[in-house]
Amino acid sequence: MQKGNIAVQTENIFPIIKRFLYSDHEIFLRELVSNAVDASNKLKALSRRGEAKGDIGELKIEILIDKDAKTLTIRDQGIGMTEEEVKKYLNQVAFSSAQEFLEKYKDETNIIGNFGLGFYSAFMVAASVEVQTKSWQEGNTAVRWTCEGNPEYTLEDIEKDSRGTDVILHIAEDSLEFLENERIEGLLEKYCKFLPIAIQFGTRDETTFDGEGEEQTERTIQVDNIINNPEPAWRKQPADLTDEDYRNFYRELYPQSYDAPLFWIHLNIDYPFNLTGVLYFPKLGNSLELQRNKIQLYSNQVFVTDSVKEIVPEFLTLLHGVIDSPDIPLNVSRSYLQADSNVKRISGFITKKVADKLSELFIKDRADFESKWSDLGIFVKYGMLSDDKFYEKAIKYALVKNLAGEFYPIEEYVEKVKPTQTDKHDKVVFIYTTQPEAQHTQIEACKAYGYDVVVMDQPMIDSPFMQQLEYKLGNAVFVRVDSDTVNNLIQKDEKPELVLNEEEKTKVKDLFTSVVSDPAGRVEVQPLSPQEAPVIITRPEFMRRMKEMQAMQGMGMDGFPDSYQVIVNGNHELVTKKILQETDGEQSAKLAKYLYQLALLNQGMLKGAELAEFTKRSLENL
């Protein structure tokens, strides 16, 4: 038996490893299983080169729990280590055998670990670690290495029949949770679900059938519990996968999801960086927040994180799926990721692929694209708001839908309404509704004028999106159907004449001002068509938008005062004849108030005591 000291710079390395090596102690299992995968991949590489003779068999990794002994074992059938290799690799912290092997066989295998400290993550949960290993090379004796979480170790020869390595963790008292089957199986599912070597964790019952027809019998057998899929869809070529394969993989990723994805993008690039993956477009509807953090990031099939906002632009975090790249390091800070040049290039590449895929779908089958817009729209708009390069591509297929259910790309819609909806400043006016039912009266008035109305009923995304389009297009403006009277929605040079003289106009304005008790209401007398309502409530576009933006930013609604306009139709006969010719001042005030309340009712703004009073008065009039 040999004894010695591990080559570290300070004797305090082990407390540092236990406390600070990784932010979460559960990572130890990912690191040790990844090392076992490396050992297996190395053996495969040597076998392909002809250096490892004979049949290496079907390699797998076993995870074993012994509650009585308080041990957790990670067993592989890989390359193993000689005594010299144990001294070299286990006794020199941060010297990575994977890195050395990768440099020697860089074009022939895929090695996960290249950071050196992975093995020592075992000491985050183990009071002592024992390694039993036997090299693939003939004539070498198996050895046992043990360490109790300090720089001292022991190394001795042992008897071991099979090639490979057992890493045996003697679990510390403060980490006994890692001896529970459910805990370990959960971690294997999380971190190792798609590792390229089969991982067995105990056995499971499986039902099988013998015989046929009425004589068929059912029996239960025990089979190896293989917890991972070594050949996930993103590692295959798109030509080898069917649509059903992609849908099945989506269900594998998200077993709790009931909705099938709309479509997907298969990523596969090896220059100027390595990247594979499958990104799915889920059914978003109006939901933004519930859909985030569904992209899983892997490095050579090892799970890293499902928070990828440092890897992809924020709007792409609404997608689901997998990104796998060995060019993204496993253990780095967020600030490092944000500054890493590979990460920036990967982000740009994914954005371009997504934009191009959407363009392809729109051109290939516009009708199908339109049918998916209710789910796609929020994603495309969010992307256009977030990324200028995405905007440049998406403006060709970003759609608006009018009340007739027709879809138009933005630029195409501009041309459609330009003849009838261009104002005196040569701006094309997009008239929109946020609530078609509630704004029915105003919509019908627009239709009577021959105007087209689009639906913008996703306020959290549509408000900033409309402002962006106004800025980017330069020649367009959005106005809501209830922001003004219909004749003023599109400003023209010609104005209808008011039949009232100045004295009569002032009298009518003062009368309505006296009955509009709400300080938010501002009275105006305007020359409208005699066929329009006698009193109309409008909400000025600018002030309403400011309030909506403030609310979306979580600032409340108090910064901008609530306001609306009470537009009195100075050309309506109820105003010109009934009110002005009424000699009883009290009766004219009652009529003015009734018309005002009728306008409030039409806007859904008449509530409480005022609504009760209005109802009572209406019944009295009847």
N, C-alpha and C positions, 0 to 999 in steps of 0.2 A: 504493500500500500504506500502511495505517495501522499505527501502533504505539501501545501504551498500557499502562496498568496496570489489572489487575482490581481492582474495588472490594472489598477485604477489610480487616479491622481490623488484621491483622498479617501480616507476610511469612512467618510460620511456619505459615500455615494449611495448606499442602500437606503438610508432614510430619505434621501432626495428622490430616489426611484419610487419608493412607496408613496410619497406624498405628491410629487410634482411631475412624474414622467408623462402621465396622461391625465386629462381632466376627469376621466371616469374610469374607475378601477375595472369595470367589466370588460374593458378593451383587451385585457390580458388574454382572453380566450381567442379573440380574433388574431392576435399576434402569434400565439403558439400554434394555432391551427394553420395559419398562413405559412409558418416555418415548416410545418409538416407537409404542406402542399409543395413548398419549394423543394424539399428533400425528395418528394415523389417525382416532380418534374425534372429534377437533375438526373435521376435514375433513368427516366424515359429518354432524355437527351443522350446519355451515355450509351443506352441500348441502341438508339438509332445510329449512332456513330460506330457501333460494333465493339465498343470498349467493354461494355457490360455483356458478358456472354450468357447464352441460354435464355430461357423464357422468364421474364420478370413477373409474369402473372398479372391479374387484374388488381391494380393497386387501390387501396382504400385507407382511410384514416378512421381510427376508432376512438371514441370518447367514453371513458369508463369511470364510474363513481363507486367508491367503497366507503359507505358511511361509517362502518365500524372502525376502519383504519383512518378515516378522515382524509382520504386521498382522492384527487382528481387526476386521471391519467390521459394524456394525449399520445396515442400510439400511431406510428406510421411504418410503412414497409418500404421506405425510400432508401436513399443513398447511405445513410448511417455515417458514423465517424470512427476514425482510428484514434488511438490514444494521442497521437501527435495533433490530430485535428481538434480533439477536445481541448487540449492545452491551448491551441492557437485561437479557437473560436469562442470557447466558453470562458476562458480566463482573461481575455482581453476585452473589456467592456467597450462597445461601440466599434469593434472591428467586425465587419460584416462578411461572412463567407459567401453570402448571396452576391454581394458586389464583386468579389473576386471571381466567382464562377461566371457571372454575367459578362465580365470583361473577356474571359477566356472563350466562352461559347455564345457570344452576344447575338449571333444570327440564328441560333438554333433552339432556343428555349425561351420560356416566359417565366421569369422569376419575380415573385412579388416583393420579397423583403430586400431592401437595400439601404436600411437605415441603422442596423447594428444593435440597437437597444431593445428590439422587440422581445427577445428571449428573457431579458431581465424584468420585463413587465410582470413575470410570474411572481416576483417578490412583493408585488402590491397586495396579493391575497394569500401568499404562502409563507408559513413560518420557516419551511425549508424546502429545497427543491432537489430532486434526485433525477439524474439522467442515466438511463441504461441504453447503450448503443452498440451496434455491431456494423462494421463497414461492409459495403458491397464487395470490396476487394478480398480475394481469397487469401487465406493464411493469416488474417488479422484476428486478434483476440478481442472479444467483447469487453467493454469497460463500464464501470459505474462511476459517475461524478456526483458528488453531493456538496451542498452548500447551505448554511443556515442563516443566510441573510447578512453575512459579514464577509470581509475580504478573504477569510480562510475557506479552503475547500479540501476535499479528499478525492483521490482517484485510485481505483483498484480494478484488477482484472475480475471478470465474472464469467459464468457460463450463460450463454444466450443462444438459442437454436436459430432464431430467424434474423434475417437482415432488417435493419431499420432502427428506429429510436423510440423509446418510451420516455416521455417527460412526465414525472410523477410529482404532483404538487401536494405537499402536506399542508392542508389548509389551516390558516391561522384562526384563532378563536373569534376574531372580529369579522371574519369573512365566511362563516359557516353556511351562509345562504347559497354559496357556490357548490354545496353538496346536495342541493335539492334538484331533483330531475326536472321539474317545471322551469326552474330558473335557468338551468344549462340549456335545455331544449329551446327556450325562448331566445337565448343569446345566439345559439347556433342558427336559428331561423333568421335572426336579425342580421348577423354579420357574415354568415357562411352559406347562405341559401343558394348561391350560384357559383361556389368555388369549383374549379375544374377537376378535382379528385373526389370520388365518392366519400361521404362522411357518414359513418354509422354510429348511432347512439342507441344502443340496446336493440330490442326486438319489438315487433308489433304483431298483433293478430290480423290475419287476412282470411277472408272467406273464399273457399274454392268449392267447385261442384264436381261430383263424380257421376258418370253414367249420363243417360239421356232420357228425355220424355218423363213418363210417370215413374220410372225407376231412378231418376236423378236424385242424388243425395247431396246434402250440404255438410261441409265440415270446415273446421277452423284450424289453420296452421300458423305457426310462428315463422316470420320472415325477418330478415335484417331491416332495421328501421333506418333507411337512408334518408337523411333530412334535406339533402340538397339536389339541385338540378345541375349537373356538371356541364350541360350543353344548352344554355339559355338561348333564346331566340336571337339576341343581339350579337352572339358570337357566330351566327350562321350567315350565309350569303342570302340576300333578298330573293334571289332566283329559286332558292331551295325552300322557301316558305310560302304557304298559302294564306289567304285572308283569315281562314279559321285558325291557323297557327298563331297569327298575331293576336286574334281575339282571345285564344286560350292563354297566351302568355300574359295578356292584360288581366285576365281573371286570376292567374297565378300571382301576379304582383299585388292585386287588390281584391282579395277574396270576398270582402264585405261590400264591394261595389255592385249595384244592381243594373246600372246602365252600361251598355256597350259603348266603346269610344266611337267618335264620329269617323275618324281616319287616323293615320299614323305616318311617321317619317322614320325611315331606317337610316341611321348615320353610319358611315363607314369610310374613314379617311386615314391614310398613313403618311401623308406629307402635307404641310410642313410639321405636323404633329400627329400623334396617334390618337384616334378617337373612334369609338364604336358606340352604338346605342339605338334604342327605339323610343321615340317620343310620340305620345298619344294626345289627340285633341279630345278632351272630355266634353260632356254636355254641361256647359256652364250656366245657361239660363241667365239670371240676374245676379248670380252669386260670385263674389270675388274672393272674400276671405276664406270661405270654407274649402276652397279648392287648392290652397297653397301647400307647399312642402310635400308634394306628391312625386317629385322627381328624385330618384335614388341615384346617388353618386357612388361609383365603384372604381377601384384601381386594380386592374387585372383580376376582376371578378370578386375582389374583396370589398365588402360594403364599407363606405367611409362615412356618409352622412345623407340625410334627406333634407338638409337645409343648404340649398345650392345658390343662394342669391349672390355669393361672391364669384360663382362660376358662370352664371348666365344672367342676362338682363332681367330685371325684376318682373317684367310682364311675362317672360317665358316661364316663371315659376308657377303660372296657372296651368301649364301643361303637366301631363303625367308621364311616367316612364323611367328609363334608365339611361345614364351617361356613364361610359367606362373609358378611362384614359390613364395609362401609366405615366403620362406627363404631368398629372396632378398629384403632388406628393400627399402621402397618407396623413402625415402629422405636422401640420403647419398652422400658423395663426391666420386669422381672417385678414389682417393687414398685409401679410405676405401674399396671400392669394390675390388680393385686390391689386397688388403691384406686380405680380408675376406676368411676364410677357406671354408665356404659353396660355395662361388663363385668359388673357385679353384676346388673343387670337382665336381661342376656342369659342369664346363668347360671341365674337363677330361672325364666326363660321356658322354657328347654330342659328343665329338670327337670320342670316342669309338663306340658309336651308329652309327655315320655316316660311319666310316670305315667298321664296320661290315655289314651295309646295302649294301654298294657298293660291298663287297666281296660276299654277298648272291646273289646279282643280277648277278654278273659275273659268278658264279658257276651255277646258275639256268638256265640262258639263255645267253650264251656267244655271240651269234649272235646279239641279241637285245642290249646287252651292247656295242658291237662294233659299232652298228648303231648310238648310242648316244654319241660316244666318241668325236666327234667334239665339242659338248657342255660340256661334262664332263671333257675332258682332261685338260683344263686350271684350273679347280677347283682342280682336283687330284694332278696335278703338283705343284700348289701353296701350297696345304696342305702338300705335301711331303717336300717342301722347308722350310715350317714354323714350322713343328712339327715332331720331331723324332719318336714319338710313332705312329703317323699317317703313316709316311714313312714305318715303319716296317710292317704294314699291307698292305699298298697300293702297295708296290713293287710287290706283287703277281698278281695285276690286272692293274697296270699302263701299257699302251699300246704304242707301236710304230707302225706306218703304213708305209709300203714300197710302191714303185711306182706302184706295181701291185695291190694295194688296199688291201693287206693282213695285218691283225692285229696280233701282237704278244705281250704277256707280256715280260717285259724286260729280265727276266732270260731265257725264252723260246727262245727269239731271239738270245741271246748269243750262245746258243747251235746250232741254225740253221746256223749261219755264221762262227762259230769257224773253221770248216775245211778249208775254203777258205780265211778268213779274219783275220787270226792271224799273227801278225808281228814277227820280230826276237826277240822281248822282251817278247814274249808270251802274249801279250795284244790283245784282240779281238777289231778289228777296226769297229766302226759304221760309215759308210760313209753316209753323209746326204746332202740333198739339202734344201735350203730355198726358192728357186724360180725355180721350175721345168722347166718352159718355158725358162727363161733367161739362165739357166745353162744346156740347152739341150745337147750341144756339149759334155760337160764333163760327163754328165750322160750316153750318148751313148758310150763314151770311157770306162766307168766303166762296162757297160753291156758287152762290147766286151771282157773284162777281166774276166767275170763271177762273178762280184761283185754285191751285193744287195745294193740298196740305199733307205734310209728311208727319209720321209718328216718331217722336223722340221721348220714349217713356221709361228710360233708364237714367234717372236724374244724377246718380252718382258718377256716371261716366259721360252722359250726353252733354251736361252743362259745360265741362271743360273741353269736350270734343268740339262743340259748336264754336267756342271761342278760338280754338286752334284753327279750324277751317276758315273762319273769318280772317284770321291773321295770315295764314298761308296762301289762301286763294286770292285775297286782296280785293276781289270784285264781287264778294258775296256777303250777305248779312242775314242773320236768323232773327225772326220775330215770332213770338207766340201769338196764337189766334186771339187771346184775350188781352194782349198788351195795348191795344188801341181799338178805336172803332174801325170797322172794316174798310172804310174809305181812306183811312190814314195808315193802314198797315203797310201799304206801298205808297210812299210819298210821291205825289205828282205835282206838277206846276199848277194845273187847273184846280180851282177850289169851288165847291158849290156855294151859292149865295144864301145868306141868312135872311129870312123874311122879317125878323124882328129889327126894330131900330135900336139905337144905343140905349135909350131910356128903358125900353121893354126888356132888353137883354140884361141890363143891370137889375131890374126888378125881379126877373126870373132867377138870376144867380143869387141875389140876396135871400129870396124865399127858400130856395133849396139849401143854401148854406145854413139857414136857421133850423132846418129839420134834420140835417146831417150832424148828429151829435158826436160821432166818432171823429177825433182829431186826425185820424189817419186818412180820412176822406177829403179830397180836394175837388171842389165843384168847378166845372167848366160848362159853358153853353156853346154848343157847336152846331154848324149847319149840316145836318145829316139828311138823308133821304126821308121823306114823310112816311115811307113804308117801314123804316127801322123803328126799333123800340123807342118809347119816349125817354127812358133813362137807361143808361148802360154803364156797368162797372168795368173798368179796365185796370190792369196792373202794369205800370211802366216797365219796360224790358230791362233797362239798366239797373234800377233799384232792386228789382226782384232777383236779377242775376247776382248782384253783390251780396244780397242776403243768403242766397243759396250757397255761394262759394264760402261765405263765412261759416255757415252751418256745417258744410262738408269738412272744413278744417278744424271742427270741434270748438269753434269760438262762440257758439251760441248765436242767438238771433238779435242781440241787443245793439250791436254796433251800428246797424243801419235801421232807421225808424221804418216801421211798417207803413206803407202808403198805397193808396189806390185812388183812381180818378172816378168821380161821379160825372159822367158826361150826360148833360141834358140836351136832348134833341130839340133845338130851337125851331125846327120846321115841322114838328109833330103837332097835329091839331089839338091834342089834349093839353099841350102847352100854349099854343097860339090862341086857342078859343076858350077852352074850359078854364084854365088857370088864370090867364090874363083877363078874361071877361067876368071872372067871379068877383062879385062886390063884397062878399063876406070874407074878410081876411082869415078868419078861423077855418072856414071851409077850404079855402085855397091852400092853406098850410097842411090841412089833413090830406088833401089830394096829393100834394107834393110829397108828403111823407109816405103815403101809400105807394106811389110810383117808385120812390127810392127803395122802399122795403121789397117791392116786387123785383127790382133789379138785384138786390142782395140775395133774394130767394133764388133767382136764376143762377147766381154764382155759388150757391151753397153756403152763403155767408150769414144768412138770417137764422139766429139760434136763440135759445133761452126765452127770456121774457118778451123780447121783440117778436119772436116767432109766434108766441102765444097770443100777443096783442094783434098781430097781423091776421091770424086765423079767426079770432073773435070778430074782428072788423069785417073780414070777408063774409062771414056768415050773416052779420047784420046787414050788409049791403044786399045780400041775396034776399 
